[in-house]
Amino acid sequence: MKVCSFGKQLQGFTLIELMVTISIAAVLLVIGIPSFVAFQRSSELTSAANSFVAALGAARGEAMKRGLQAVVVPLANNDWATGWTVFVDTDHNQQFNGSDILVQQQSALPSYFAATGQGTAQLDPAYIMFNPSGYTQTSGSVFQSATLKIERNDISGAEKIQQTRIVVIAKTGRARACQPATDTTCTTSASQ
């Protein structure tokens, strides 16, 4: 220990102590950053799927409340990744226009997300429609389930499976979001 000219002891870190501390911090960062990135990606994807489930719930609720059909459609070009519109379909044409009642709109998903539908969600024009009883149906009044798969398009392999969510809409109108990597009933052909 060194003593300065004023009789006080000098305190501080030695170079070895500082290097050991920096090395430990570097190891923790190397371990922690990939976990944080995976957590962030999963959170973004779950948020997008939950937003779609909420839109479906709003459409179903409005259909039952107003006694009219309510519809969820993509904002543009049958591409669900461009966002979606929820409206009460007063003219029964499954397309949002001036006579319909807007319930809500979702802006486009981030560019690294892709969203593809099955059932009426893949038709041209794509839609998911709820009747006044809250059941999903086609424009021909046939009860039909549908799914929407939301996945990242900037990754591949096993990581892509982890970064995929599927929203399943049953014929009864019930919607749920699931993760195919952890749920064997979570497929694009699921109906419950």
N, C-alpha and C positions, 0 to 999 in steps of 0.2 A: 504494500500500500504506500502510495506517495503522500507526502505532506507538503502543502504549499507554504509559501513564506509567511502566511498569516496564521499558521498553526492549524488549519482545517485539513481534513482528509479529503482527497480527491476521489470521487466515485464515478464509475462509468462502466461501459462494456469493453471487453477485450475484443480484438478482431476475431478470435476463434468463437467466442460466444455469439457475436453478430452473424457470422457465417452459418453457424448451426441453426440459429433462429430463421434465417432466410431460407435455408434448405428445407426445414420443416414446413414453412409456409408454402414453398413451391410444390412440395409433395401433396399437401392438402388441396391446393388449387388444381393440380393435375387430376386428382381423384374426384374433386367436387364439381368441376365445370361440366364434364359430360353428363353427369346426373342432373344438373340444373337445366341443361339444354333439353334433355329428354322430358323433364318435368314441364318445362315451358311449352314444348311442342304438344304434349298431351293435354295441357290446360287449354291451349288455343283450340284444339280439335274438339274437346269436350264442350267448350263454350259455344262453338258453331253448331254442334249437334243439339245442344240444349236450347239454343235460340230457335232452331227449326221446330223442336218439340213444343216450345212455347207458342210459336205461330200457329201450329196445328191446334193447340188447345184453345187459342183465341178464336180461330175459325169455327171450331166445333161449338164453343160456347155461344158465339153470335148466331149460328144456325139455329140452335135450340131456343135461344132467347127471342129471336125475331120470327121464328117459324118459317124461315126461308133458307134456301141453299147458301152456303158460304164456301168460298173457294180459295185455295192457295196456289199461286202460279209463279213461275220464274219471271224475273224482271225482263229478261231479253233472251231471244233465240233458243228457247227451251233449255237454257243452261242455268241450272240451279245455283251454280257458283257466282252468277251475276247478282244474286239476291232474290228476294221473293216479295210478293204482294199478297196480303190477306184482305178479302173483301166479301161483302154480302152481294150475291149475284141476283140482282132484281130482274134482269132480263133473260136469265137462264142460258147464257151463251158461253160460260166458263172463260170469258175474257173481260178484263177490267176496262170499263169505259165510263163516260160521264154520268150515266144513270145509276151506277152501282155505288154502294156505300163502302168507302175505304175504312178498314179496321186498323191495319198497320203495314209498314214496309220495312224490309231489312235491306241494308246496302250490301254491296258485293262482298264476298268472302275474300280473304287475302289471295293474291295471285298464285301462291303455292298450294292452294286447295283445289281439288276437283270434286264435283258432286254429280252423281249419276242416279237416275231413278229407275224403278221397275213398276210395272202395272201402269196406271194412268199417269204416273209421274214421268214416264218415258215417251208418252204419245206426242204427237205433233198436232196441236199444241199440248204441252204437258200441263197437268193440273192434278190437284187432290181436292175432291169435293165432299162436303158433308151435307147430308139432308137435314130437314128440321128435327129429326129424332136423334141426330148426332152420329149416324152411321156413315161410313164412307161408301160412295157409290160412283158409278160411271155416268156419263151423260145419258146413257140408255137405261138408267135406273136399276142397274145390276150392282149388288153389293160386291165390293172388291177390295182386297187388301193392297197395300203398296209399300215400297221401301225406298229410302234414299241413302245412298252410300257416300260418305264424305271422307276423303283421304288426301294425304299430302302427295303432290306430284313431283316433289323435288328429292325424294329418297326412293330406295328400292330394297328388295329382298325382305328379310325377316323384320327389319326395322319398319318397313312400309305396313306390314300386317299389324304391328303394334300401334301404328299411327293411322288407324282406320276406325271409323265409327259408322254404324248403320242405324238409321231411324226406321223402325218398323211400325206401320200403321195398320192395325187390325180392321177387319170388316165392321167391328163394333164401334170404331172411331178412336179406340185407345191407341195412343202413341207412346213409344218408348225408345230410348237411345241405348245402344249396347256396343260392346267391343268384341269383334270376332276372335281376337287373340285369346280372350279369357272366357267366352261364352259360346258353347257349342250350338246353341239355338239361334245364334246371331248370324243369319245368312241373308243374302239378297232375295232369297225365295221364302223367307219366313212370313208367316201370316198371323202370328200372335205376338 
